[in-house]
Amino acid sequence: MDSSQKTFLAHLEEREKDITQRAARFREEGRADESVFENIRLNIYEIFTTVFGVAEKNCGGDRAALRDFFLQKMEQIPENWKLSFEKAKEHGDAKKMHIEGIKLETAQEIRNIFEEDIM
C-alpha cells in the first residue's frame, strides 16, 4: 500500500469516526431521525472502505488497476440509489428521497476524497 492509499484510508477512517460521534450525540439529544441519517452516511463510508480493501487485494500493487476498479464501483454501486431516488420523486416520497439523497451525497464525498488522495 502506498502513501496515497494510506492517506485515503485515514481520511475515510476519520470521517467514519466523526459520523459515529455525531450519530451518538444526536441519539443522546433525542434527535432520533438525525441519528438514523448519520448511520446511513456511516454505512456508505463502510461500504466504500470495504470496496477499497477488495480493490487493494485484487489489484495488488497495480495503482492504475486499483484506481480503475474503485472508480468503476463508485459508478456502479450508486446506480440503484439514483433509480430509487427517481422513483421516490415520482411518488412524492420525501423521506425516501432524503435517504437516497444522503447515500448519493456521501458517495460523492468519498469520490472527492479519493480523487484528492489517489488521483
C-alpha positions, 0 to 999 in steps of 0.5 A, a space after each residue: 500500500 502506498 502513501 496515497 492509499 494510506 492517506 485515503 484510508 485515514 481520511 475515510 477512517 476519520 470521517 467514519 469516526 466523526 459520523 459515529 460521534 455525531 450519530 451518538 450525540 444526536 441519539 443522546 439529544 433525542 434527535 432520533 431521525 438525525 441519528 438514523 441519517 448519520 448511520 446511513 452516511 456511516 454505512 456508505 463510508 463502510 461500504 466504500 472502505 470495504 470496496 477499497 480493501 477488495 480493490 487493494 487485494 485484487 489489484 495488488 500493487 497495480 495503482 492504475 488497476 486499483 484506481 480503475 476498479 474503485 472508480 468503476 464501483 463508485 459508478 456502479 454501486 450508486 446506480 440503484 440509489 439514483 433509480 430509487 431516488 427517481 422513483 421516490 420523486 415520482 411518488 412524492 416520497 420525501 423521506 425516501 428521497 432524503 435517504 437516497 439523497 444522503 447515500 448519493 451525497 456521501 458517495 460523492 464525498 468519498 469520490 472527492 476524497 479519493 480523487 484528492 488522495 489517489 488521483 
